[in-house]
Amino acid sequence: MADETAVPEAPPQDSRSEAMAYVIGVAGWIVPGLGHALLKMWGRAAMCFLTVGMLVILGAEMRGNLFDSAARDAFDSLGYLADLGTGTFYLLAKSVETNGADVSHAGGDYGTRFLATAGVLNLLAALHAYEAARGRKA
Amino acid sequence: MNAEMGIKLGHLQSMLLFALLISIAFGFLSRRRQIDRVKYIVWSLFLFLLIGVGIGWAMYPFSY
């Protein structure tokens, strides 16, 4: 008689689709919208790419503070993590913001928020793509 | 846009742009049907602006 309390082994297909979901999540983080594009969710992919891209370019053009790994306090570290959320767009922001940050006026301060929000928004979109790949309602 | 100085936006312009972009992203991520997305974007944008202006007015007495 079979042991009814034994946990059945997950079929190999499940582990493969779980790995695929991770790949899609990471792809969505590295290039905004790529996760949704791999799932053929074209509208969401385009909107993620455009909104995150616009927030990054506007934030950098407004000379917002783009944090780097040389954090001086916890807020700098959190800002760096948020900025890293934009994936490769972090490098785009670096290349746009050639004159460095200027938060001595309101525009620069808003730019800092734009950049951090772009990162957090992209992480949210990547998580959404991951969940959609796992078959959760999205 | 000035290449040296970057983009110069006022408080209201920045808030409008921010609210619009975030509302569009939220609308597309959280709703499937086009009509639901449009409704969500409009409602989210309205709330962003209402709360933003509301907090601004609430802070006004402490601005001196």
N, CA and C atoms of all chains as a GROMACS GRO file, in nm:
protein
  606
    1MET      N    1   0.084  -0.120   0.000
    1MET     CA    2   0.000   0.000   0.000
    1MET      C    3   0.087   0.125   0.000
    2ALA      N    4   0.050   0.218  -0.080
    2ALA     CA    5   0.131   0.339  -0.093
    2ALA      C    6   0.116   0.428   0.030
    3ASP      N    7   0.225   0.494   0.064
    3ASP     CA    8   0.223   0.587   0.178
    3ASP      C    9   0.150   0.715   0.136
    4GLU      N   10   0.032   0.737   0.196
    4GLU     CA   11  -0.050   0.852   0.153
    4GLU      C   12   0.003   0.984   0.204
    5THR      N   13   0.090   0.977   0.308
    5THR     CA   14   0.142   1.103   0.362
    5THR      C   15   0.262   1.155   0.284
    6ALA      N   16   0.314   1.069   0.199
    6ALA     CA   17   0.434   1.111   0.123
    6ALA      C   18   0.397   1.223   0.025
    7VAL      N   19   0.484   1.322   0.018
    7VAL     CA   20   0.461   1.434  -0.074
    7VAL      C   21   0.500   1.389  -0.214
    8PRO      N   22   0.409   1.400  -0.309
    8PRO     CA   23   0.444   1.357  -0.444
    8PRO      C   24   0.552   1.444  -0.504
    9GLU      N   25   0.639   1.381  -0.580
    9GLU     CA   26   0.745   1.459  -0.645
    9GLU      C   27   0.688   1.548  -0.753
   10ALA      N   28   0.739   1.670  -0.761
   10ALA     CA   29   0.690   1.761  -0.864
   10ALA      C   30   0.733   1.710  -1.001
   11PRO      N   31   0.644   1.710  -1.097
   11PRO     CA   32   0.684   1.668  -1.230
   11PRO      C   33   0.792   1.759  -1.286
   12PRO      N   34   0.880   1.707  -1.372
   12PRO     CA   35   0.991   1.786  -1.425
   12PRO      C   36   0.944   1.911  -1.499
   13GLN      N   37   0.825   1.903  -1.559
   13GLN     CA   38   0.775   2.018  -1.635
   13GLN      C   39   0.755   2.139  -1.545
   14ASP      N   40   0.712   2.114  -1.417
   14ASP     CA   41   0.689   2.223  -1.324
   14ASP      C   42   0.818   2.297  -1.293
   15SER      N   43   0.925   2.219  -1.268
   15SER     CA   44   1.053   2.283  -1.235
   15SER      C   45   1.106   2.361  -1.355
   16ARG      N   46   1.076   2.309  -1.478
   16ARG     CA   47   1.120   2.380  -1.598
   16ARG      C   48   1.045   2.511  -1.615
   17SER      N   49   0.914   2.506  -1.591
   17SER     CA   50   0.836   2.630  -1.607
   17SER      C   51   0.869   2.729  -1.496
   18GLU      N   52   0.905   2.677  -1.378
   18GLU     CA   53   0.946   2.766  -1.268
   18GLU      C   54   1.077   2.835  -1.305
   19ALA      N   55   1.171   2.759  -1.362
   19ALA     CA   56   1.298   2.818  -1.406
   19ALA      C   57   1.274   2.921  -1.516
   20MET      N   58   1.182   2.890  -1.605
   20MET     CA   59   1.148   2.983  -1.714
   20MET      C   60   1.090   3.113  -1.656
   21ALA      N   61   1.008   3.096  -1.551
   21ALA     CA   62   0.948   3.214  -1.487
   21ALA      C   63   1.057   3.304  -1.427
   22TYR      N   64   1.159   3.242  -1.367
   22TYR     CA   65   1.272   3.319  -1.313
   22TYR      C   66   1.344   3.394  -1.424
   23VAL      N   67   1.367   3.323  -1.535
   23VAL     CA   68   1.436   3.386  -1.649
   23VAL      C   69   1.357   3.506  -1.699
   24ILE      N   70   1.225   3.490  -1.707
   24ILE     CA   71   1.139   3.599  -1.755
   24ILE      C   72   1.143   3.717  -1.657
   25GLY      N   73   1.140   3.686  -1.527
   25GLY     CA   74   1.147   3.792  -1.426
   25GLY      C   75   1.277   3.870  -1.435
   26VAL      N   76   1.388   3.797  -1.448
   26VAL     CA   77   1.520   3.862  -1.456
   26VAL      C   78   1.532   3.942  -1.587
   27ALA      N   79   1.479   3.884  -1.696
   27ALA     CA   80   1.483   3.955  -1.825
   27ALA      C   81   1.404   4.086  -1.815
   28GLY      N   82   1.290   4.081  -1.746
   28GLY     CA   83   1.209   4.201  -1.727
   28GLY      C   84   1.279   4.306  -1.644
   29TRP      N   85   1.364   4.262  -1.552
   29TRP     CA   86   1.440   4.358  -1.472
   29TRP      C   87   1.554   4.418  -1.556
   30ILE      N   88   1.625   4.335  -1.630
   30ILE     CA   89   1.741   4.384  -1.705
   30ILE      C   90   1.699   4.482  -1.815
   31VAL      N   91   1.599   4.445  -1.892
   31VAL     CA   92   1.546   4.535  -1.996
   31VAL      C   93   1.398   4.555  -1.968
   32PRO      N   94   1.358   4.674  -1.925
   32PRO     CA   95   1.217   4.698  -1.893
   32PRO      C   96   1.124   4.656  -2.007
   33GLY      N   97   1.026   4.573  -1.975
   33GLY     CA   98   0.928   4.529  -2.074
   33GLY      C   99   0.964   4.397  -2.141
   34LEU      N  100   1.090   4.353  -2.129
   34LEU     CA  101   1.132   4.230  -2.198
   34LEU      C  102   1.060   4.107  -2.142
   35GLY      N  103   1.036   4.107  -2.011
   35GLY     CA  104   0.965   3.994  -1.949
   35GLY      C  105   0.827   3.976  -2.009
   36HIS      N  106   0.755   4.086  -2.023
   36HIS     CA  107   0.621   4.078  -2.081
   36HIS      C  108   0.628   4.046  -2.231
   37ALA      N  109   0.731   4.097  -2.297
   37ALA     CA  110   0.746   4.068  -2.440
   37ALA      C  111   0.768   3.919  -2.463
   38LEU      N  112   0.845   3.854  -2.374
   38LEU     CA  113   0.868   3.710  -2.387
   38LEU      C  114   0.738   3.632  -2.366
   39LEU      N  115   0.645   3.692  -2.292
   39LEU     CA  116   0.515   3.628  -2.269
   39LEU      C  117   0.412   3.670  -2.375
   40LYS      N  118   0.459   3.748  -2.473
   40LYS     CA  119   0.374   3.799  -2.582
   40LYS      C  120   0.264   3.893  -2.531
   41MET      N  121   0.293   3.962  -2.420
   41MET     CA  122   0.200   4.065  -2.370
   41MET      C  123   0.253   4.198  -2.424
   42TRP      N  124   0.225   4.223  -2.550
   42TRP     CA  125   0.290   4.334  -2.620
   42TRP      C  126   0.255   4.471  -2.565
   43GLY      N  127   0.129   4.492  -2.531
   43GLY     CA  128   0.087   4.623  -2.479
   43GLY      C  129   0.158   4.656  -2.349
   44ARG      N  130   0.160   4.558  -2.260
   44ARG     CA  131   0.227   4.580  -2.131
   44ARG      C  132   0.378   4.597  -2.150
   45ALA      N  133   0.434   4.519  -2.241
   45ALA     CA  134   0.578   4.530  -2.267
   45ALA      C  135   0.613   4.671  -2.316
   46ALA      N  136   0.535   4.720  -2.413
   46ALA     CA  137   0.563   4.852  -2.468
   46ALA      C  138   0.546   4.961  -2.363
   47MET      N  139   0.441   4.949  -2.283
   47MET     CA  140   0.416   5.052  -2.181
   47MET      C  141   0.522   5.051  -2.072
   48CYS      N  142   0.567   4.931  -2.031
   48CYS     CA  143   0.674   4.924  -1.930
   48CYS      C  144   0.800   4.990  -1.984
   49PHE      N  145   0.834   4.957  -2.108
   49PHE     CA  146   0.955   5.012  -2.169
   49PHE      C  147   0.946   5.164  -2.178
   50LEU      N  148   0.830   5.212  -2.225
   50LEU     CA  149   0.815   5.356  -2.247
   50LEU      C  150   0.808   5.434  -2.116
   51THR      N  151   0.727   5.387  -2.020
   51THR     CA  152   0.712   5.464  -1.896
   51THR      C  153   0.841   5.463  -1.814
   52VAL      N  154   0.904   5.346  -1.802
   52VAL     CA  155   1.030   5.341  -1.726
   52VAL      C  156   1.136   5.422  -1.800
   53GLY      N  157   1.142   5.408  -1.932
   53GLY     CA  158   1.239   5.484  -2.010
   53GLY      C  159   1.220   5.634  -1.997
   54MET      N  160   1.095   5.678  -2.005
   54MET     CA  161   1.069   5.822  -1.994
   54MET      C  162   1.103   5.876  -1.855
   55LEU      N  163   1.069   5.797  -1.752
   55LEU     CA  164   1.101   5.840  -1.616
   55LEU      C  165   1.253   5.852  -1.598
   56VAL      N  166   1.326   5.756  -1.653
   56VAL     CA  167   1.473   5.758  -1.640
   56VAL      C  168   1.532   5.878  -1.715
   57ILE      N  169   1.488   5.899  -1.840
   57ILE     CA  170   1.544   6.009  -1.920
   57ILE      C  171   1.507   6.145  -1.858
   58LEU      N  172   1.380   6.159  -1.818
   58LEU     CA  173   1.339   6.285  -1.755
   58LEU      C  174   1.416   6.308  -1.625
   59GLY      N  175   1.427   6.203  -1.543
   59GLY     CA  176   1.498   6.216  -1.415
   59GLY      C  177   1.643   6.256  -1.436
   60ALA      N  178   1.707   6.196  -1.535
   60ALA     CA  179   1.848   6.229  -1.563
   60ALA      C  180   1.860   6.370  -1.622
   61GLU      N  181   1.767   6.406  -1.711
   61GLU     CA  182   1.771   6.540  -1.771
   61GLU      C  183   1.743   6.648  -1.667
   62MET      N  184   1.663   6.613  -1.566
   62MET     CA  185   1.634   6.710  -1.459
   62MET      C  186   1.747   6.714  -1.356
   63ARG      N  187   1.851   6.637  -1.384
   63ARG     CA  188   1.971   6.629  -1.300
   63ARG      C  189   1.940   6.577  -1.160
   64GLY      N  190   1.861   6.472  -1.159
   64GLY     CA  191   1.833   6.405  -1.032
   64GLY      C  192   1.954   6.329  -0.983
   65ASN      N  193   1.951   6.292  -0.857
   65ASN     CA  194   2.064   6.222  -0.797
   65ASN      C  195   2.059   6.074  -0.836
   66LEU      N  196   2.157   6.030  -0.910
   66LEU     CA  197   2.167   5.889  -0.948
   66LEU      C  198   2.269   5.826  -0.852
   67PHE      N  199   2.218   5.748  -0.758
   67PHE     CA  200   2.305   5.695  -0.652
   67PHE      C  201   2.401   5.589  -0.707
   68ASP      N  202   2.517   5.582  -0.644
   68ASP     CA  203   2.612   5.476  -0.684
   68ASP      C  204   2.642   5.387  -0.564
   69SER      N  205   2.734   5.293  -0.583
   69SER     CA  206   2.759   5.194  -0.478
   69SER      C  207   2.832   5.253  -0.357
   70ALA      N  208   2.890   5.372  -0.371
   70ALA     CA  209   2.961   5.435  -0.259
   70ALA      C  210   2.861   5.506  -0.170
   71ALA      N  211   2.781   5.427  -0.098
   71ALA     CA  212   2.674   5.484  -0.015
   71ALA      C  213   2.732   5.540   0.115
   72ARG      N  214   2.683   5.658   0.153
   72ARG     CA  215   2.728   5.720   0.277
   72ARG      C  216   2.636   5.685   0.393
   73ASP      N  217   2.510   5.659   0.366
   73ASP     CA  218   2.416   5.621   0.472
   73ASP      C  219   2.309   5.528   0.414
   74ALA      N  220   2.213   5.492   0.501
   74ALA     CA  221   2.110   5.395   0.460
   74ALA      C  222   2.025   5.449   0.346
   75PHE      N  223   1.999   5.579   0.348
   75PHE     CA  224   1.916   5.636   0.242
   75PHE      C  225   1.985   5.627   0.105
   76ASP      N  226   2.116   5.647   0.107
   76ASP     CA  227   2.193   5.632  -0.018
   76ASP      C  228   2.186   5.488  -0.069
   77SER      N  229   2.196   5.393   0.026
   77SER     CA  230   2.191   5.251  -0.013
   77SER      C  231   2.056   5.217  -0.072
   78LEU      N  232   1.948   5.266  -0.007
   78LEU     CA  233   1.814   5.240  -0.058
   78LEU      C  234   1.795   5.306  -0.195
   79GLY      N  235   1.848   5.427  -0.209
   79GLY     CA  236   1.839   5.496  -0.337
   79GLY      C  237   1.913   5.421  -0.446
   80TYR      N  238   2.027   5.364  -0.410
   80TYR     CA  239   2.106   5.287  -0.506
   80TYR      C  240   2.028   5.162  -0.549
   81LEU      N  241   1.968   5.095  -0.451
   81LEU     CA  242   1.888   4.976  -0.483
   81LEU      C  243   1.772   5.011  -0.575
   82ALA      N  244   1.705   5.123  -0.543
   82ALA     CA  245   1.592   5.166  -0.626
   82ALA      C  246   1.640   5.199  -0.768
   83ASP      N  247   1.751   5.270  -0.778
   83ASP     CA  248   1.804   5.306  -0.911
   83ASP      C  249   1.846   5.183  -0.990
   84LEU      N  250   1.902   5.085  -0.919
   84LEU     CA  251   1.943   4.961  -0.987
   84LEU      C  252   1.824   4.885  -1.044
   85GLY      N  253   1.707   4.912  -0.989
   85GLY     CA  254   1.585   4.847  -1.038
   85GLY      C  255   1.556   4.876  -1.183
   86THR      N  256   1.615   4.979  -1.238
   86THR     CA  257   1.591   5.011  -1.380
   86THR      C  258   1.672   4.921  -1.474
   87GLY      N  259   1.757   4.835  -1.417
   87GLY     CA  260   1.835   4.743  -1.500
   87GLY      C  261   1.936   4.817  -1.586
   88THR      N  262   1.935   4.787  -1.715
   88THR     CA  263   2.033   4.850  -1.805
   88THR      C  264   2.005   5.000  -1.823
   89PHE      N  265   1.885   5.043  -1.789
   89PHE     CA  266   1.854   5.186  -1.801
   89PHE      C  267   1.933   5.270  -1.700
   90TYR      N  268   1.989   5.202  -1.600
   90TYR     CA  269   2.077   5.272  -1.505
   90TYR      C  270   2.197   5.329  -1.581
   91LEU      N  271   2.249   5.248  -1.672
   91LEU     CA  272   2.363   5.292  -1.754
   91LEU      C  273   2.320   5.404  -1.849
   92LEU      N  274   2.197   5.394  -1.900
   92LEU     CA  275   2.144   5.499  -1.986
   92LEU      C  276   2.137   5.631  -1.909
   93ALA      N  277   2.088   5.625  -1.785
   93ALA     CA  278   2.078   5.746  -1.703
   93ALA      C  279   2.218   5.805  -1.679
   94LYS      N  280   2.315   5.717  -1.655
   94LYS     CA  281   2.455   5.762  -1.635
   94LYS      C  282   2.506   5.837  -1.759
   95SER      N  283   2.470   5.783  -1.876
   95SER     CA  284   2.522   5.844  -1.999
   95SER      C  285   2.448   5.976  -2.029
   96VAL      N  286   2.322   5.986  -1.988
   96VAL     CA  287   2.247   6.111  -2.012
   96VAL      C  288   2.292   6.220  -1.916
   97GLU      N  289   2.314   6.181  -1.791
   97GLU     CA  290   2.347   6.279  -1.687
   97GLU      C  291   2.498   6.304  -1.682
   98THR      N  292   2.548   6.368  -1.786
   98THR     CA  293   2.693   6.388  -1.795
   98THR      C  294   2.743   6.498  -1.703
   99ASN      N  295   2.652   6.593  -1.668
   99ASN     CA  296   2.694   6.705  -1.583
   99ASN      C  297   2.680   6.675  -1.434
  100GLY      N  298   2.637   6.555  -1.400
  100GLY     CA  299   2.621   6.519  -1.260
  100GLY      C  300   2.489   6.572  -1.203
  101ALA      N  301   2.461   6.531  -1.080
  101ALA     CA  302   2.335   6.570  -1.017
  101ALA      C  303   2.340   6.714  -0.967
  102ASP      N  304   2.223   6.778  -0.963
  102ASP     CA  305   2.212   6.911  -0.904
  102ASP      C  306   2.078   6.918  -0.831
  103VAL      N  307   2.083   6.889  -0.703
  103VAL     CA  308   1.959   6.889  -0.625
  103VAL      C  309   1.943   7.018  -0.544
  104SER      N  310   2.014   7.122  -0.589
  104SER     CA  311   2.002   7.250  -0.518
  104SER      C  312   1.872   7.322  -0.556
  105HIS      N  313   1.803   7.274  -0.658
  105HIS     CA  314   1.674   7.331  -0.695
  105HIS      C  315   1.571   7.219  -0.705
  106ALA      N  316   1.443   7.259  -0.711
  106ALA     CA  317   1.334   7.160  -0.705
  106ALA      C  318   1.342   7.059  -0.819
  107GLY      N  319   1.384   7.104  -0.938
  107GLY     CA  320   1.390   7.014  -1.054
  107GLY      C  321   1.478   6.892  -1.028
  108GLY      N  322   1.595   6.917  -0.971
  108GLY     CA  323   1.687   6.807  -0.941
  108GLY      C  324   1.629   6.711  -0.838
  109ASP      N  325   1.558   6.769  -0.741
  109ASP     CA  326   1.495   6.687  -0.638
  109ASP      C  327   1.386   6.598  -0.699
  110TYR      N  328   1.307   6.657  -0.787
  110TYR     CA  329   1.205   6.578  -0.858
  110TYR      C  330   1.273   6.470  -0.943
  111GLY      N  331   1.383   6.506  -1.006
  111GLY     CA  332   1.455   6.410  -1.090
  111GLY      C  333   1.499   6.288  -1.011
  112THR      N  334   1.543   6.311  -0.886
  112THR     CA  335   1.583   6.198  -0.800
  112THR      C  336   1.465   6.105  -0.779
  113ARG      N  337   1.346   6.163  -0.757
  113ARG     CA  338   1.225   6.080  -0.735
  113ARG      C  339   1.188   6.006  -0.863
  114PHE      N  340   1.203   6.073  -0.976
  114PHE     CA  341   1.171   6.010  -1.105
  114PHE      C  342   1.258   5.886  -1.126
  115LEU      N  343   1.386   5.900  -1.097
  115LEU     CA  344   1.480   5.789  -1.118
  115LEU      C  345   1.450   5.672  -1.024
  116ALA      N  346   1.426   5.704  -0.896
  116ALA     CA  347   1.398   5.598  -0.799
  116ALA      C  348   1.265   5.530  -0.832
  117THR      N  349   1.166   5.608  -0.872
  117THR     CA  350   1.035   5.551  -0.905
  117THR      C  351   1.044   5.462  -1.028
  118ALA      N  352   1.125   5.503  -1.125
  118ALA     CA  353   1.143   5.420  -1.245
  118ALA      C  354   1.195   5.282  -1.206
  119GLY      N  355   1.291   5.279  -1.114
  119GLY     CA  356   1.348   5.152  -1.069
  119GLY      C  357   1.246   5.065  -0.998
  120VAL      N  358   1.173   5.125  -0.906
  120VAL     CA  359   1.074   5.047  -0.829
  120VAL      C  360   0.961   5.000  -0.922
  121LEU      N  361   0.923   5.086  -1.014
  121LEU     CA  362   0.817   5.049  -1.110
  121LEU      C  363   0.863   4.932  -1.198
  122ASN      N  364   0.988   4.935  -1.238
  122ASN     CA  365   1.039   4.826  -1.321
  122ASN      C  366   1.047   4.695  -1.243
  123LEU      N  367   1.083   4.705  -1.114
  123LEU     CA  368   1.085   4.583  -1.032
  123LEU      C  369   0.944   4.527  -1.018
  124LEU      N  370   0.847   4.616  -1.003
  124LEU     CA  371   0.707   4.573  -0.994
  124LEU      C  372   0.663   4.504  -1.124
  125ALA      N  373   0.703   4.562  -1.236
  125ALA     CA  374   0.667   4.504  -1.367
  125ALA      C  375   0.735   4.368  -1.386
  126ALA      N  376   0.861   4.357  -1.342
  126ALA     CA  377   0.933   4.230  -1.354
  126ALA      C  378   0.866   4.123  -1.267
  127LEU      N  379   0.823   4.161  -1.148
  127LEU     CA  380   0.753   4.069  -1.059
  127LEU      C  381   0.619   4.026  -1.121
  128HIS      N  382   0.554   4.121  -1.186
  128HIS     CA  383   0.427   4.092  -1.254
  128HIS      C  384   0.448   3.991  -1.367
  129ALA      N  385   0.555   4.010  -1.443
  129ALA     CA  386   0.587   3.917  -1.553
  129ALA      C  387   0.619   3.778  -1.497
  130TYR      N  388   0.692   3.776  -1.386
  130TYR     CA  389   0.726   3.648  -1.322
  130TYR      C  390   0.600   3.574  -1.278
  131GLU      N  391   0.510   3.647  -1.215
  131GLU     CA  392   0.384   3.586  -1.168
  131GLU      C  393   0.301   3.538  -1.287
  132ALA      N  394   0.298   3.617  -1.392
  132ALA     CA  395   0.222   3.578  -1.512
  132ALA      C  396   0.282   3.452  -1.573
  133ALA      N  397   0.415   3.442  -1.572
  133ALA     CA  398   0.482   3.324  -1.628
  133ALA      C  399   0.453   3.199  -1.545
  134ARG      N  400   0.429   3.219  -1.416
  134ARG     CA  401   0.397   3.106  -1.329
  134ARG      C  402   0.251   3.063  -1.341
  135GLY      N  403   0.176   3.141  -1.419
  135GLY     CA  404   0.037   3.104  -1.441
  135GLY      C  405  -0.061   3.170  -1.346
  136ARG      N  406  -0.009   3.259  -1.262
  136ARG     CA  407  -0.099   3.334  -1.175
  136ARG      C  408  -0.177   3.434  -1.258
  137LYS      N  409  -0.294   3.471  -1.210
  137LYS     CA  410  -0.376   3.566  -1.284
  137LYS      C  411  -0.304   3.700  -1.293
  138ALA      N  412  -0.290   3.750  -1.414
  138ALA     CA  413  -0.219   3.878  -1.431
  138ALA      C  414  -0.293   3.966  -1.531
  139MET      N  415   1.454   7.240  -2.392
  139MET     CA  416   1.558   7.164  -2.323
  139MET      C  417   1.694   7.225  -2.353
  140ASN      N  418   1.774   7.241  -2.250
  140ASN     CA  419   1.907   7.296  -2.266
  140ASN      C  420   2.007   7.186  -2.230
  141ALA      N  421   2.098   7.158  -2.318
  141ALA     CA  422   2.191   7.047  -2.294
  141ALA      C  423   2.276   7.070  -2.170
  142GLU      N  424   2.307   7.197  -2.144
  142GLU     CA  425   2.390   7.228  -2.027
  142GLU      C  426   2.312   7.214  -1.896
  143MET      N  427   2.192   7.272  -1.897
  143MET     CA  428   2.117   7.282  -1.773
  143MET      C  429   2.014   7.171  -1.754
  144GLY      N  430   1.985   7.094  -1.859
  144GLY     CA  431   1.883   6.990  -1.848
  144GLY      C  432   1.744   7.049  -1.858
  145ILE      N  433   1.644   6.965  -1.829
  145ILE     CA  434   1.504   7.009  -1.839
  145ILE      C  435   1.467   7.088  -1.715
  146LYS      N  436   1.396   7.200  -1.738
  146LYS     CA  437   1.347   7.279  -1.625
  146LYS      C  438   1.196   7.266  -1.620
  147LEU      N  439   1.145   7.205  -1.518
  147LEU     CA  440   1.000   7.191  -1.501
  147LEU      C  441   0.960   7.249  -1.367
  148GLY      N  442   0.839   7.307  -1.365
  148GLY     CA  443   0.787   7.360  -1.239
  148GLY      C  444   0.734   7.247  -1.152
  149HIS      N  445   0.689   7.281  -1.031
  149HIS     CA  446   0.635   7.180  -0.940
  149HIS      C  447   0.513   7.111  -0.999
  150LEU      N  448   0.421   7.191  -1.051
  150LEU     CA  449   0.296   7.134  -1.103
  150LEU      C  450   0.322   7.049  -1.227
  151GLN      N  451   0.410   7.099  -1.314
  151GLN     CA  452   0.444   7.022  -1.436
  151GLN      C  453   0.508   6.888  -1.399
  152SER      N  454   0.600   6.892  -1.303
  152SER     CA  455   0.667   6.768  -1.261
  152SER      C  456   0.567   6.670  -1.202
  153MET      N  457   0.478   6.723  -1.118
  153MET     CA  458   0.379   6.636  -1.053
  153MET      C  459   0.286   6.576  -1.157
  154LEU      N  460   0.243   6.658  -1.254
  154LEU     CA  461   0.153   6.610  -1.359
  154LEU      C  462   0.217   6.499  -1.441
  155LEU      N  463   0.341   6.522  -1.480
  155LEU     CA  464   0.414   6.425  -1.562
  155LEU      C  465   0.434   6.294  -1.485
  156PHE      N  466   0.475   6.308  -1.361
  156PHE     CA  467   0.498   6.192  -1.275
  156PHE      C  468   0.368   6.112  -1.259
  157ALA      N  469   0.260   6.183  -1.223
  157ALA     CA  470   0.132   6.116  -1.200
  157ALA      C  471   0.082   6.048  -1.327
  158LEU      N  472   0.099   6.114  -1.440
  158LEU     CA  473   0.052   6.058  -1.568
  158LEU      C  474   0.127   5.928  -1.603
  159LEU      N  475   0.259   5.934  -1.593
  159LEU     CA  476   0.340   5.816  -1.628
  159LEU      C  477   0.312   5.698  -1.536
  160ILE      N  478   0.303   5.726  -1.407
  160ILE     CA  479   0.278   5.617  -1.311
  160ILE      C  480   0.137   5.561  -1.329
  161SER      N  481   0.041   5.649  -1.354
  161SER     CA  482  -0.097   5.602  -1.374
  161SER      C  483  -0.107   5.513  -1.496
  162ILE      N  484  -0.040   5.551  -1.604
  162ILE     CA  485  -0.042   5.469  -1.726
  162ILE      C  486   0.020   5.331  -1.698
  163ALA      N  487   0.133   5.331  -1.630
  163ALA     CA  488   0.199   5.203  -1.600
  163ALA      C  489   0.110   5.116  -1.511
  164PHE      N  490   0.052   5.174  -1.408
  164PHE     CA  491  -0.036   5.098  -1.318
  164PHE      C  492  -0.158   5.045  -1.395
  165GLY      N  493  -0.214   5.130  -1.479
  165GLY     CA  494  -0.332   5.090  -1.555
  165GLY      C  495  -0.304   4.970  -1.644
  166PHE      N  496  -0.191   4.973  -1.712
  166PHE     CA  497  -0.157   4.863  -1.803
  166PHE      C  498  -0.119   4.736  -1.728
  167LEU      N  499  -0.057   4.752  -1.610
  167LEU     CA  500  -0.016   4.633  -1.536
  167LEU      C  501  -0.133   4.566  -1.464
  168SER      N  502  -0.228   4.647  -1.419
  168SER     CA  503  -0.332   4.588  -1.333
  168SER      C  504  -0.463   4.557  -1.403
  169ARG      N  505  -0.483   4.603  -1.525
  169ARG     CA  506  -0.609   4.576  -1.595
  169ARG      C  507  -0.582   4.516  -1.733
  170ARG      N  508  -0.676   4.433  -1.779
  170ARG     CA  509  -0.658   4.367  -1.909
  170ARG      C  510  -0.732   4.437  -2.021
  171ARG      N  511  -0.860   4.469  -1.996
  171ARG     CA  512  -0.942   4.527  -2.103
  171ARG      C  513  -0.911   4.676  -2.118
  172GLN      N  514  -0.916   4.722  -2.244
  172GLN     CA  515  -0.879   4.861  -2.274
  172GLN      C  516  -0.965   4.960  -2.195
  173ILE      N  517  -1.094   4.935  -2.191
  173ILE     CA  518  -1.185   5.029  -2.124
  173ILE      C  519  -1.155   5.034  -1.973
  174ASP      N  520  -1.122   4.918  -1.916
  174ASP     CA  521  -1.087   4.914  -1.773
  174ASP      C  522  -0.956   4.988  -1.748
  175ARG      N  523  -0.865   4.976  -1.843
  175ARG     CA  524  -0.736   5.046  -1.829
  175ARG      C  525  -0.756   5.197  -1.831
  176VAL      N  526  -0.837   5.242  -1.926
  176VAL     CA  527  -0.862   5.387  -1.937
  176VAL      C  528  -0.926   5.440  -1.809
  177LYS      N  529  -1.027   5.366  -1.759
  177LYS     CA  530  -1.094   5.408  -1.636
  177LYS      C  531  -0.995   5.413  -1.520
  178TYR      N  532  -0.911   5.310  -1.511
  178TYR     CA  533  -0.813   5.303  -1.401
  178TYR      C  534  -0.713   5.418  -1.410
  179ILE      N  535  -0.666   5.446  -1.532
  179ILE     CA  536  -0.567   5.552  -1.551
  179ILE      C  537  -0.626   5.688  -1.512
  180VAL      N  538  -0.749   5.714  -1.556
  180VAL     CA  539  -0.812   5.843  -1.525
  180VAL      C  540  -0.835   5.856  -1.374
  181TRP      N  541  -0.884   5.750  -1.314
  181TRP     CA  542  -0.912   5.753  -1.170
  181TRP      C  543  -0.783   5.768  -1.089
  182SER      N  544  -0.680   5.693  -1.128
  182SER     CA  545  -0.551   5.699  -1.058
  182SER      C  546  -0.488   5.838  -1.072
  183LEU      N  547  -0.496   5.893  -1.192
  183LEU     CA  548  -0.441   6.027  -1.217
  183LEU      C  549  -0.513   6.131  -1.131
  184PHE      N  550  -0.645   6.120  -1.128
  184PHE     CA  551  -0.725   6.213  -1.047
  184PHE      C  552  -0.685   6.205  -0.900
  185LEU      N  553  -0.670   6.083  -0.848
  185LEU     CA  554  -0.635   6.066  -0.707
  185LEU      C  555  -0.493   6.117  -0.678
  186PHE      N  556  -0.400   6.090  -0.770
  186PHE     CA  557  -0.263   6.140  -0.754
  186PHE      C  558  -0.265   6.293  -0.738
  187LEU      N  559  -0.338   6.359  -0.829
  187LEU     CA  560  -0.340   6.506  -0.828
  187LEU      C  561  -0.414   6.558  -0.705
  188LEU      N  562  -0.528   6.496  -0.674
  188LEU     CA  563  -0.607   6.540  -0.558
  188LEU      C  564  -0.524   6.529  -0.430
  189ILE      N  565  -0.460   6.414  -0.412
  189ILE     CA  566  -0.383   6.392  -0.289
  189ILE      C  567  -0.259   6.482  -0.287
  190GLY      N  568  -0.194   6.496  -0.404
  190GLY     CA  569  -0.076   6.583  -0.412
  190GLY      C  570  -0.109   6.726  -0.376
  191VAL      N  571  -0.214   6.780  -0.438
  191VAL     CA  572  -0.254   6.918  -0.409
  191VAL      C  573  -0.305   6.929  -0.265
  192GLY      N  574  -0.376   6.826  -0.220
  192GLY     CA  575  -0.428   6.825  -0.082
  192GLY      C  576  -0.316   6.831   0.020
  193ILE      N  577  -0.212   6.750   0.000
  193ILE     CA  578  -0.098   6.750   0.093
  193ILE      C  579  -0.027   6.885   0.085
  194GLY      N  580  -0.018   6.940  -0.037
  194GLY     CA  581   0.043   7.073  -0.053
  194GLY      C  582  -0.030   7.179   0.028
  195TRP      N  583  -0.162   7.178   0.021
  195TRP     CA  584  -0.241   7.275   0.098
  195TRP      C  585  -0.229   7.248   0.247
  196ALA      N  586  -0.226   7.122   0.287
  196ALA     CA  587  -0.215   7.088   0.429
  196ALA      C  588  -0.081   7.135   0.486
  197MET      N  589   0.023   7.136   0.401
  197MET     CA  590   0.156   7.180   0.447
  197MET      C  591   0.171   7.330   0.446
  198TYR      N  592   0.080   7.400   0.379
  198TYR     CA  593   0.095   7.544   0.359
  198TYR      C  594   0.114   7.623   0.491
  199PRO      N  595   0.035   7.594   0.596
  199PRO     CA  596   0.052   7.671   0.720
  199PRO      C  597   0.190   7.656   0.783
  200PHE      N  598   0.259   7.547   0.749
  200PHE     CA  599   0.391   7.522   0.811
  200PHE      C  600   0.507   7.562   0.719
  201SER      N  601   0.475   7.637   0.613
  201SER     CA  602   0.578   7.667   0.515
  201SER      C  603   0.665   7.787   0.553
  202TYR      N  604   0.630   7.858   0.661
  202TYR     CA  605   0.708   7.977   0.700
  202TYR      C  606   0.821   7.942   0.794
   0.00000   0.00000   0.00000
